Amino acid sequence: MRDMVLVLNFDDSASRAVTRKLRSERIFCKIVPGNTSLEAIQAQEPLGLLLAGGTAGQTPSGLDARISSADIPVLALGDAAGMLLKILGGEVGEPVLQGAVMELNYQDSPLLHEVENGERLLTCACELKLPSGVVSLCSAQETVIGFAHETLPLYAMQFEVEQNDPEGSMILRNFAFNICGCTAWWDEDAFVSRATEEMKRLTGDGRAVCAMTGGLDSGVSAMLAFKALGDRLKCIFVDTGLLREREGDDFIAYYRDEVGMDITRVYAGDRFLSALKGVTGAEEKRRIIGDLIRQILREEEAKLGEFSAAIRGTSCNDVMFGNQPVAPAIGTDVPLIEPVRDLFKSEIRAIADYLGMPQEIISRQPFPGSGLALRIVGEVTEERVRVLREADAIFRSEMIRSAAAKRLWQYFAVLLPLPEDSQGVTICLRAVHTGERTRSYAARLPYDVMENVVDLILRDLPQVRRVVYDLTPSANFAGVEWQ
């Protein structure tokens, strides 16, 4: 068995929350789709399964019912508790407690060791009818909130683990340590050691190629590969001409000139502008840019000879939100290695810090894979890219100079065309901080700082007719961007 817990994803936010909690306790866990088959689960040999559901009062489906008799400990949270109960022959009724703060009474159980009775906000709890062989673990008044099987290692609670939740964190620790038998081995040193050994194994005596985008995910992936393979790693950096100010030069200055990686920089700005001529839709921009990057990678790889492995900087967020970073196109018979696939952005930053990467790279703002093209509403032209790049640089520089950037998760500029004005444009400024779960809220920036940003943009960029600030909140990280 592998010393880890698999998190079956029935709710993105809940899955991220419990995974972060477990990893903060140095327990290794991976997120997999909720409908993963028993065979696929057993192939990974986990010590336990955690079913992460939301709390909307809607019982999810898709769980392989055979897990209930697979002799693998299971903990179902939130709405996933009802799903497990149905598999065991129980019934789930209508929601009876919604948005209520209730006193919870816990029973004696290895899952609830040192968890004390106390009040808890129950977002949504349904009436549960327990079948024979299943007993109550936790109740609020006469409502069953948690249950367990009498003989099998199957447990459930009708609530999620919140951000500041000592009791919930204790339940997770009890499940992982006391019931599953996990050990606290997960940290940056262990991750780097395992990742580099895996790269060496999959690459063998051959060479590997890595497509680098300028972002942190592919940068950390390349650094791990360089640590494992040295000069047997070949990197390709396609400079689309759609990067932020000095981003391409700074990228080369660090990874090639300072670290010593073998990187081919392909200047392709003219090709991308030509391909985007007349295109206004965001999805079409993404498709064109992605296709052209893959084409250029194929061209460059053909010049470099044969490779026995490819490296891609896919992150956990990419997997959960369906993003697909561009990969080297060297054939399906060559292993594709994604070293940071199971890591969140904060964890990738921690690995970057462990590897000794500079803070200016580690803390760099998130950026769309399609670059500034996705922050230009309408057609992408050379002039519009230049104006947006300069306005964005002014905004970011002033945020850093005023120290306002320290409170922000993301901040950038967007270019909007003005109606019936072929020359003038509007610059929209966007700055957000994160709230509960994945929500983001517009930051309240100091007025004098904003006034200075506007003055500088209007002074240096006469094409800009107006500067506005976007106050719109977003329900998830993807909604921070305009397109």
N, C-alpha and C positions, 0 to 999 in steps of 0.2 A: 504493500500500500504506500501511496505517496503522502507525505505529511502536509496535507492541505485540505481546505474546504471548498467545494464547488458551490457557487451562488447561482441558482436557477432564476433567471430574470423574468418576472411577471410584471415588473414596474421599474422603469429606468431609474427614477429618483431613489426608490427604496433600495435597489440593488447597489447603486453607488454609495449610499449612506452606510449600509452594513459592511460593504467591502472595505471602505475607508476605516470603519471602526475596528474590524478584525486586523487589518494590516497595521493599524496603530499599536496593536497589542503584539506585533511581530508574528502574527499568524498568517501564513500564506493562503490566499484564496483567489479564485478565478471566477469571472462572470461568464456564464454560458446561457444560450436561449432556454426559455422555460420548457420548450417542447423537445429538448434533447432526449434522445432515446436512451433506454437503460444500457444498451450495449455500448454506446458512446460514453456514457457516464462511467461504466465499469472499466473501459479502456484507459481512463485517466487515473483510476485507482485512488479516489479521494477517501479521506477518513470520515467525511461527513458531507451532507447536503443541506443547504439553507435555501428555502423557497421564499423569495423576496416579493411580496405583493404590496399593493397600495392599500388605501383605506377609504375606498369610495363605496363600499357595500356591494360591490359587483364581483362575484366569485369568478376568477379566471378559469381557463381551461387549457388543455394541451399537455398537462403533466402525464408522463408515462406511469400508469397505475402500478406497474410492476415494482416500482421503487419501494412500495410499502412492505414488500416481502424480500427485499434484496439484501437484508442484513447490513445496511448502511444507515447510520443515524441520520435522522431527518428533523429539521426544525422549520416549521412553516410560520411565517409572520404576515400580519395584515390580512388581506383578503385571501391569501394563499392558504390560510388556516381552514377556511370553508372548503376549499378544493381537496385538501388532504382528508377532511372529515367525510366528504362524500365518497372518496375511494374506500374508506374504512366502513362504509355502510351507514353513516349518519345522515342527518338532514340539516339544511341551512335555511332558516326562516328569514323574515323581513328584518331590516335594521330596527333595533329597539333603543339604542343609545347613540345619538349623533351630536357631536360637539358638546359632550357633557363631561364635566370634571367629576370623577367618581372615586370612591374609596375602594381599592383593590385588596382582596384577601388571597394570599398565596398559600398553597399547600406545601407540605414537605416533599421535596424532589431534588435529585442531583442537578436539575436544570435551574432550580431556584435557590441554591445554596447561598446564604447570606443576603438574599433579596428580601427586604422588609416590606410589610404592608404599608400602603400610602396612597395618596391621591394621584390620579393620572387623568389627563385629557384624553377621552376616547373619541376620536374623530368619527368613527362609525363602527359599531359592533352589532352583529346580527344574532338573532336567537338561534342557538345550536341545540339539536337533539342528538345526544350521544348514544352510539350503539353499544351493544354488549362488548366488554373488553376494553372500553375507553372510559377514562375517568377525568373528572374536572381537576385542573391544576390551579385555576385562578378564577375568581368570580367578582362581579360587582352587583351588589344587591342579590337578585336571583338569576342574573344573566351569566352564563358561562363565557369567560373571556379567554381562557386557555385550557388545553386538555393534553392528555398523554395516553398512549396505549399501555395496558397493564404489563405486557410481556415483551413488546417490541420497542426498539429505541426511536419512537415516533412522538414528536412534541409539536405543539402549536400555540401561538398567542395571536389574538385578534388586534394587535397593534403593531405599528412600526417602531423601530428604534430611532428616536429623535436626535437632533444635533447635540443638545446638552441633556443627557439622559443616563444618569448613573445606574438606575435599575436595569434599563435596557442593555447597557454596556455589560453589566454583570451577567445578565442572561446569556449574552453572546459568548462571554469568556467561559462561563460554566459549560455551555454546549461544546465549545471547541476543546477546552482542556479536560473537563471532567467526563464528558460523554464520548467525544470523538477520540480523545487521546492525542491531540495535537501538541506540538512543542513550539516554543517561541524562538524560531530560527530566522525569520524573515527580516532582513535589513539590507542596506545598500551594498555592503560587502558580499553578502550571500548572493544577492541578485547579480552583481557584476561577475562574480566567479562562475555562477551557473550559465549566464548568457555567453561569456567568452568561451567556456568549454564547449557549449553547444555549437557555437560558430565554428570552432576548430574541427569538431566532429563532422559537421555537415559539409564543410568545405574540403576536408581532406588535405591533400597536398596541392590542390589547385588554387585558383584565384577567385576572388569575389568582386562583384561590381555593385556600387551603391549610387542610386539617383538621389542627389541632395537638392533640397528646395530652397535652402536658406533659413528654414524654420528649425525650431529646437528639436522636434521629434526625429527628423532625419539626421540632424546634427549629432544627437546623442547616440543614435543607432550606428552612425559612421564611426564615432569615437570608440564605441564598444568593439566594432569590427576591426578598427585599426589596432586596438589593444590586443586583440586576438590574433590578427593576421599580419600586422606590420605592412611591409611593402607589397604583400600579395593582395592588398585591397586597392581597387581602382575606383575613383569617384567621378561622377559626371554632374556638373552644375549647369543647368540650362538657365541662362540669364534672359528672361522674357522681356526685359525692358519695362516691366510693370511693377517693379519693386519700389520700396520707399527710398528716400534720399540716402545715398551712400551704402545701402544695404548690401549690394553685390560686392563692392570694394572691401567693406568691413568683413564680409564673409570670407573672402579669399585671404585677406590679411591675417585672419586668425587660423582657419583650418589648414590652409596651404603653407603660408609663410611662417607661422609660429609653431603649429603642431607638427607640420611636415607631411601632411597627407598628399598623395598623388591625385590631383584634381584637374580635370579638364573643364575649363569654363567656356561655354558656347554662347557667344553674343548673338542673340536672335531677335532683338527688339523689332527690327524692320519686318521680319517674317510674321510676327504676331500682330503688329499693327495692320499689315496687309490682309491677314486672315480675318481680322475683326472689322474691317471696313464695312460700314453700313449696318452692322449688327447692333441691335438695341436690347434684346431680351437677355436676362441674366442666365437662364438655363442654356441658351445657345452659346453665350460667351464661355460658360464652363465647358461645354462640349468641345468647342473649337480649340480652346486653350489646352485642354487635356489631350485631345487627339494630336495636336501639334507637338506637345512635349514628348509624347510617346514616339512620334515619328522621328524627332530629333535624337532621342535616346537610341532608337534602332540604328540610325545612321552612325552615331558615334561608337556604339558597341561593335558595329561591323568593322570599324577601323582598329579595334583594340584586341582582336583575337578571341579565344575561347575562355569561358568562365565556368566554374563548377558550382557557383552559388550566387544568389542575388539578395541584396539587403534592402528592406523597405521600412520606413519609419511610421508604420501603422500604430496608433495608440488605442487605448481602451475606449476613449470617446469616439474615435473614428468607427470602431466596431459597433458601438451602441447606437450611433446616429446614422449609420449607413454610409459614412464617407469612405472613399477609396483613394488613398494617396497613390500617385503615379509610381509604378514600379519599373525597374529595368526589364526590357522585353527580350529575354534571352532564351525563351522556350519553356514549355511546361515540364520538360523532363529534368530541369535544374531546380534544386530546392530553393524556395523563397523563404528567407529568414526575416522574421519580424520581432526583433529583440524587445521592443517596448510595447508590444501588443496588449499586454495585461495591465499596463500602468496608466494612471490618471496623470493629467498635466502636472499637478503638484509633485507627484512621485517622480516624474521625468526630470523635473527641476532639481529634486533632491539627488538623483543619480548624476546629473550634470555637475552639481556642486561637489559630490564625492569624487568625480573624475577631475576636479580642478579647473573646470571651465569658468571663465570670467563672468562676473555678475551682469555686465552689460549684455551678454548673450543669454544668460539664464533668465533674466527678467524682461527680455524683449517682448513687446506687445504681440498678442495673437494676430494672425494675418491670414486672409483668405488664400486658399491654394491658387486661385486665379488672379491674385494680386490686386492692383489698383483698378483693374477692369471692372471688378464687382463693386467698387466704391464710386464708380462713374455711372450715373443714371443716364441712359441713352447711349449714343455712339461713342466709341473710344477712338480718340484722335491723338496725335502726338502732342498737340498744344494742350488738350484737356488733361492728358497725363502729366505734363509739365506743371500746369497750374495746380492740380490737385497735390502733386508731390511737394511742391513748395509750400502750399497752405498747410498741409499735414505736418511738414517739418516745423513750421512756425508754431503751430498749436502744441505739438509734442515738446518742443524746446521750452516754451513758456510754462507748460505744466511741470516740467522737471525743475526749471529755474525757480518757480514759486513754491516748490515742495508739495503742490497739490497732487502730483502724480502718486505719491506714497499712499494715498487713500483710495486710489482708483484701481479697478480691475482691468479696464480697457478704455482707451480714448483715441479718437481718430477723426479725420475729416472726410466728408462725402461731397462730391460735386454734382450739382443739379443744373440742367439747362434752364434758362429763363424763357417763358413763352414769348413767341414772336420777337425774339432777340437772338440772332444767329451768332453774335459775338460775346455777349455778356453771360456770366454764369453766377449761380449762387453757391456759396460754400456752407454746408451744414456741419456743425460741430457736434460730436457725440462723445459723451463721457459717462461711464456707468460704474457702479459698485455692485457687488453681489449681495443678495439677501438670502432668505430661506430657500433651501434646495437649490434649484438652478435659476431662480428668478434674478433679474437684474433691474436696477433702478437708476434713473438719471441722477447724476451727482449734482449737488448744490455747490457750484464753483464760486469762488470769491468774485464779486462783481468787478473789482478793479483789475483782476487778472484777465477776465473775459474781455473787458474793455480794451486792454492792452493788446490782446490777441487780435481783436477786430481791427484796431488801428494799424497793426503791422501788416495784416493781410491786405487791407485796402490800400495801404501805402505801396507795398511791394508788387501787388498784382492788380493792375488797372482793369483787367478783364472781369474781376469780381465786382458785381453790382451790389450784392447783399450778402450778409453773414448771419446765419440763424443758428439756434441751439435746439437740439432734439430732446424733448422731455419725456418721450414715450418709454414706459417700462416694457420689459420683455419677459415672457413666461419661461424661456430657456436661453441657453447660451447662443444658439443659432440665431435667435431673434434679435440679438444685439446688432448684427449687420443689417444693412438696408435691403440687400438682395440675396 
